[in-house]
Amino acid sequence: MKRGFLFLMLVLMAVPGYSQKATEETNIYKNAADNLLSNDSKLVVGGYGEVHYNQPLDGDTKNNGKLDVHRIVMLFGYNFSDKTRFITELEFEHVKELYVEQAFLQYQLSRSVNLRGGLMLVPMGIVNEYHEPTTFHGVERPWIDKYIAPTTWREIGFGVTGNILPASLKYQAYLMNGFNGFDGSANLGGKNGLRKGRQKGAESYISSPNFTGKIEYYGIRGLNIGLSGYFGKTQTTLYDGVSESDDAALAMADSSAVGVSMIGVDARYSINALQLRGQYYYAGLSNTDEYNVFTSEDGTLNDLGSAMTGYYVEAAYDVLRSHSTEKQLMPFLRYEYLDTHSDVEDNISKNPAYEKNIITTGLTLSLTQGAVVKADMQFVKSDNQDEYQKTFNVGFGVMF
């Protein structure tokens, strides 16, 4: 928690000492789906994609690099009227996997209130909603957005979203199905955090609803601050068909469910050529002692921690800002901390391999709006390692 406090202090130090009202157009960040929602044509089309090259570097061994068409995503929207809109994203990953990333229907009650239902992104942090390659620095997404808030994290539900312009606030609030915690075996653990629990809208099941919401403030020019939360329980197939009077079966089902209380704080600030960004997550998990015992396999105790925490701070600078060009060349530096064993119950010990420090530094070249080329070096060290593991990454990304 001391590290989290330090992060919050750094974010607050980055906030300027003056306030100046910003317009909705200049200060509200938009992703590919937002661009489609703001288009008045009947049928609207968009998309994004990225191609990566990852090369592990080790002075003592030779390692093959990996080349990957990581994802190609096509977005389609249809405006039935000026109030009723449908948005969907079809994602092809690694050339061979096909997913539906979003599919929701939105109805506008008023200028500041929209009803939304379907397969939607969980509004946690920055990258889960703004995950297009042109919206973040670095070839790969941050680690905390892989294991704590497992981007791209989406589930089926319904809720409300909108902008309160006089207060410079954007809000979202949804009820959704939760993580698949148990479907015959454990899907959550220390190594992968919450990532394997995503149901992704694929024949999802629900045993209890979860709540998620986010509020963003954009009333200071160049600054966007977000507060997000996710609260509920993981889902388990053991509740299906259980009699309310069968105490033994209910107790067994209870042992296979985990309570999740996650909060996130994020900030983005731009002034002239300087870009600052930071994000912090804390996830408290309950009933992990019973869950780990119940989901043990072959005498090996599962190792899901009772708390996970992570944060990053990042700075970038456009060295072409003073030149008459639409291009941007931004050196950047990001420091990241991740621990999926921030706290554990008495039946397991903290695994130092799950506590990681990550340094990523590189360049982002924006050729034009919607097309970037990226290169970086990433240094990763677990708490049980003496030296950083190094990887060179390069790739390009597009969004339209």
KADA-V472576 format. One record per residue. N is the residue number from 1. RES is the residue in one small letter. PHI is phi in radians with two decimals (999 if undefined). BURIAL is # if it has 24 or more other ideal C-beta (glycine too) atoms within 12 Angstrom, else .. Layout:
# KADA-V472576
n | res | phi | burial
N | RES | PHI | BURIAL
N | RES | PHI | BURIAL
This chain:
# KADA-V472576
n | res | phi | burial
1 | m | 999 | .
2 | k | -1.10 | .
3 | r | -1.11 | #
4 | g | -1.11 | #
5 | f | -1.11 | .
6 | l | -1.05 | .
7 | f | -1.04 | #
8 | l | -1.10 | #
9 | m | -1.13 | .
10 | l | -1.11 | #
11 | v | -1.11 | #
12 | l | -1.14 | .
13 | m | -1.14 | .
14 | a | -1.39 | #
15 | v | -1.40 | #
16 | p | -1.21 | .
17 | g | -1.52 | .
18 | y | -2.29 | .
19 | s | -2.13 | .
20 | q | -2.54 | .
21 | k | -1.05 | .
22 | a | -1.99 | .
23 | t | -1.37 | .
24 | e | -1.04 | #
25 | e | -1.16 | .
26 | t | -1.57 | .
27 | n | -2.14 | #
28 | i | -1.66 | #
29 | y | -1.23 | #
30 | k | -2.26 | #
31 | n | -1.80 | #
32 | a | -1.10 | #
33 | a | -1.17 | #
34 | d | -1.08 | #
35 | n | -1.08 | #
36 | l | -1.19 | #
37 | l | -1.15 | #
38 | s | -1.56 | .
39 | n | -1.61 | #
40 | d | -1.60 | .
41 | s | -1.18 | .
42 | k | -1.09 | .
43 | l | -1.87 | .
44 | v | -2.17 | #
45 | v | -2.28 | .
46 | g | -2.62 | #
47 | g | 3.03 | #
48 | y | -2.74 | #
49 | g | -2.93 | #
50 | e | -2.71 | #
51 | v | -2.12 | #
52 | h | -2.16 | #
53 | y | -2.25 | #
54 | n | -2.09 | #
55 | q | -2.18 | #
56 | p | -1.11 | .
57 | l | -2.11 | .
58 | d | -2.50 | .
59 | g | -1.11 | .
60 | d | -1.71 | .
61 | t | -2.34 | .
62 | k | -1.71 | .
63 | n | -2.21 | .
64 | n | -1.22 | .
65 | g | -1.45 | .
66 | k | -2.14 | .
67 | l | -1.93 | .
68 | d | -2.65 | #
69 | v | -1.39 | .
70 | h | -1.05 | #
71 | r | -2.81 | #
72 | i | -2.24 | #
73 | v | -2.18 | #
74 | m | -1.91 | #
75 | l | -1.96 | #
76 | f | -2.31 | #
77 | g | -2.34 | #
78 | y | -2.40 | .
79 | n | -1.71 | #
80 | f | -1.17 | .
81 | s | -2.76 | .
82 | d | -1.29 | .
83 | k | -2.01 | .
84 | t | -1.98 | .
85 | r | -2.36 | #
86 | f | -2.19 | #
87 | i | -2.27 | #
88 | t | -2.47 | #
89 | e | -2.17 | #
90 | l | -1.95 | #
91 | e | -1.98 | #
92 | f | -1.84 | .
93 | e | -1.95 | .
94 | h | 0.93 | .
95 | v | 1.25 | .
96 | k | -2.06 | .
97 | e | -2.00 | .
98 | l | -2.09 | .
99 | y | -2.32 | #
100 | v | -1.71 | #
101 | e | -1.56 | #
102 | q | -2.57 | #
103 | a | -2.86 | #
104 | f | -2.40 | #
105 | l | -1.87 | #
106 | q | -2.16 | #
107 | y | -2.18 | #
108 | q | -1.56 | .
109 | l | -1.37 | .
110 | s | -2.69 | .
111 | r | -1.10 | .
112 | s | -1.98 | .
113 | v | -2.35 | .
114 | n | -2.20 | #
115 | l | -1.58 | #
116 | r | -2.46 | #
117 | g | -2.61 | #
118 | g | 2.32 | #
119 | l | -1.53 | #
120 | m | -2.34 | #
121 | l | -1.26 | #
122 | v | -1.29 | #
123 | p | -1.41 | #
124 | m | -1.90 | #
125 | g | 1.21 | #
126 | i | -1.77 | #
127 | v | -1.25 | #
128 | n | -1.10 | #
129 | e | -1.63 | #
130 | y | -1.92 | #
131 | h | -1.82 | #
132 | e | -1.14 | #
133 | p | -1.11 | #
134 | t | -1.46 | #
135 | t | -1.82 | #
136 | f | -2.53 | #
137 | h | -1.52 | #
138 | g | 1.64 | #
139 | v | -1.18 | #
140 | e | -1.77 | #
141 | r | -1.22 | #
142 | p | -1.02 | #
143 | w | -1.11 | #
144 | i | -1.16 | #
145 | d | -1.56 | #
146 | k | -2.02 | #
147 | y | -1.91 | #
148 | i | -1.68 | #
149 | a | -1.79 | #
150 | p | -1.32 | #
151 | t | -1.04 | #
152 | t | -1.62 | #
153 | w | -1.65 | #
154 | r | -2.48 | #
155 | e | -2.52 | #
156 | i | -1.62 | #
157 | g | -3.08 | #
158 | f | -2.64 | #
159 | g | 3.05 | #
160 | v | -2.38 | #
161 | t | -2.59 | #
162 | g | 2.95 | #
163 | n | -2.11 | #
164 | i | -1.82 | .
165 | l | -1.07 | .
166 | p | -1.06 | .
167 | a | -1.71 | .
168 | s | 0.96 | #
169 | l | -2.17 | #
170 | k | -1.98 | #
171 | y | -2.36 | #
172 | q | -2.53 | #
173 | a | -2.65 | #
174 | y | -2.41 | #
175 | l | -1.81 | #
176 | m | -2.44 | #
177 | n | -1.30 | #
178 | g | -1.79 | #
179 | f | -1.07 | #
180 | n | -1.40 | #
181 | g | -1.40 | #
182 | f | -2.66 | #
183 | d | -2.36 | #
184 | g | 2.01 | .
185 | s | -2.67 | .
186 | a | -1.30 | #
187 | n | -1.94 | #
188 | l | -2.10 | #
189 | g | -2.95 | #
190 | g | -1.19 | #
191 | k | -1.17 | #
192 | n | -1.83 | #
193 | g | 1.03 | #
194 | l | -1.72 | #
195 | r | -1.03 | #
196 | k | -1.33 | #
197 | g | -1.53 | #
198 | r | -1.09 | #
199 | q | -1.61 | #
200 | k | 1.10 | #
201 | g | 1.34 | #
202 | a | -1.66 | .
203 | e | 0.86 | .
204 | s | -1.15 | #
205 | y | -2.17 | #
206 | i | -2.38 | #
207 | s | -1.98 | #
208 | s | -2.82 | #
209 | p | -1.30 | .
210 | n | -2.09 | #
211 | f | -1.93 | #
212 | t | -2.46 | #
213 | g | -2.80 | #
214 | k | -2.64 | #
215 | i | -2.17 | #
216 | e | -2.14 | #
217 | y | -1.94 | #
218 | y | -2.32 | #
219 | g | -1.47 | #
220 | i | -1.92 | #
221 | r | -0.97 | .
222 | g | 1.49 | #
223 | l | -2.01 | #
224 | n | -2.32 | #
225 | i | -2.11 | #
226 | g | -2.17 | #
227 | l | -2.22 | #
228 | s | -2.23 | #
229 | g | -2.65 | #
230 | y | -2.52 | #
231 | f | -2.48 | #
232 | g | 2.81 | #
233 | k | -2.29 | #
234 | t | -1.23 | #
235 | q | -1.58 | #
236 | t | -2.52 | #
237 | t | -1.26 | #
238 | l | -1.27 | #
239 | y | -1.37 | #
240 | d | -1.20 | .
241 | g | 1.41 | .
242 | v | -1.43 | .
243 | s | -1.30 | .
244 | e | -1.09 | .
245 | s | -1.64 | .
246 | d | -1.58 | .
247 | d | -1.10 | .
248 | a | -1.16 | .
249 | a | -1.18 | .
250 | l | -1.15 | .
251 | a | -1.13 | .
252 | m | -1.15 | .
253 | a | -1.12 | #
254 | d | -1.05 | #
255 | s | -1.21 | #
256 | s | -1.71 | #
257 | a | -2.00 | #
258 | v | -2.17 | #
259 | g | -1.40 | #
260 | v | -2.19 | #
261 | s | -2.25 | #
262 | m | -2.11 | #
263 | i | -2.17 | #
264 | g | -2.44 | #
265 | v | -2.20 | #
266 | d | -2.48 | #
267 | a | -2.59 | #
268 | r | -2.28 | #
269 | y | -2.47 | #
270 | s | -2.20 | #
271 | i | -2.46 | .
272 | n | 0.98 | .
273 | a | -1.55 | .
274 | l | -1.61 | .
275 | q | -2.17 | #
276 | l | -2.11 | #
277 | r | -2.63 | #
278 | g | -2.65 | #
279 | q | -2.69 | #
280 | y | -2.42 | #
281 | y | -2.18 | #
282 | y | -2.37 | #
283 | a | -2.12 | #
284 | g | -1.69 | #
285 | l | -2.05 | #
286 | s | -1.93 | #
287 | n | 1.17 | #
288 | t | -1.24 | #
289 | d | -1.05 | #
290 | e | -1.14 | #
291 | y | -1.10 | #
292 | n | -1.12 | #
293 | v | -1.19 | #
294 | f | -1.14 | #
295 | t | -1.67 | #
296 | s | -1.09 | .
297 | e | -2.26 | .
298 | d | 0.94 | .
299 | g | 1.36 | .
300 | t | -1.74 | .
301 | l | -1.27 | #
302 | n | -1.11 | #
303 | d | -2.22 | #
304 | l | -1.20 | #
305 | g | -1.36 | #
306 | s | -1.60 | #
307 | a | -2.73 | #
308 | m | -2.26 | #
309 | t | -2.52 | #
310 | g | -2.97 | #
311 | y | -2.76 | #
312 | y | -2.58 | #
313 | v | -2.22 | #
314 | e | -2.55 | #
315 | a | -2.33 | #
316 | a | -2.45 | #
317 | y | -2.47 | #
318 | d | -1.48 | #
319 | v | -1.33 | .
320 | l | -1.75 | .
321 | r | -1.00 | .
322 | s | -1.46 | .
323 | h | -1.68 | .
324 | s | -1.47 | .
325 | t | -2.67 | .
326 | e | -1.42 | .
327 | k | -1.31 | .
328 | q | -2.26 | #
329 | l | -2.17 | #
330 | m | -2.13 | #
331 | p | -1.15 | #
332 | f | -2.49 | #
333 | l | -2.46 | #
334 | r | -2.26 | #
335 | y | -1.90 | #
336 | e | -2.36 | #
337 | y | -2.26 | #
338 | l | -2.48 | #
339 | d | -2.56 | #
340 | t | -1.48 | #
341 | h | -2.09 | #
342 | s | -1.04 | #
343 | d | -2.61 | #
344 | v | -2.41 | #
345 | e | -1.33 | #
346 | d | -1.16 | .
347 | n | -1.42 | .
348 | i | -2.32 | #
349 | s | -1.87 | .
350 | k | -1.08 | .
351 | n | -1.75 | .
352 | p | -1.11 | .
353 | a | -1.19 | .
354 | y | -1.58 | #
355 | e | -1.79 | #
356 | k | -2.24 | #
357 | n | -1.99 | #
358 | i | -2.25 | #
359 | i | -2.04 | #
360 | t | -2.21 | #
361 | t | -2.42 | #
362 | g | 3.13 | #
363 | l | -2.27 | #
364 | t | -2.10 | #
365 | l | -1.87 | #
366 | s | -1.62 | #
367 | l | -1.23 | .
368 | t | -2.88 | .
369 | q | -1.07 | .
370 | g | 1.75 | .
371 | a | -2.49 | #
372 | v | -2.28 | #
373 | v | -2.09 | #
374 | k | -2.26 | #
375 | a | -2.61 | #
376 | d | -2.73 | #
377 | m | -1.97 | #
378 | q | -2.10 | #
379 | f | -2.06 | #
380 | v | -2.18 | #
381 | k | -2.39 | .
382 | s | -1.43 | #
383 | d | -1.16 | .
384 | n | -1.70 | .
385 | q | -2.02 | .
386 | d | -1.59 | .
387 | e | -2.20 | .
388 | y | -1.33 | .
389 | q | -1.54 | #
390 | k | -1.94 | .
391 | t | -2.41 | #
392 | f | -1.70 | #
393 | n | -2.19 | #
394 | v | -2.56 | #
395 | g | -3.08 | #
396 | f | -2.33 | #
397 | g | -2.50 | #
398 | v | -2.38 | #
399 | m | -2.57 | #
400 | f | -2.54 | .
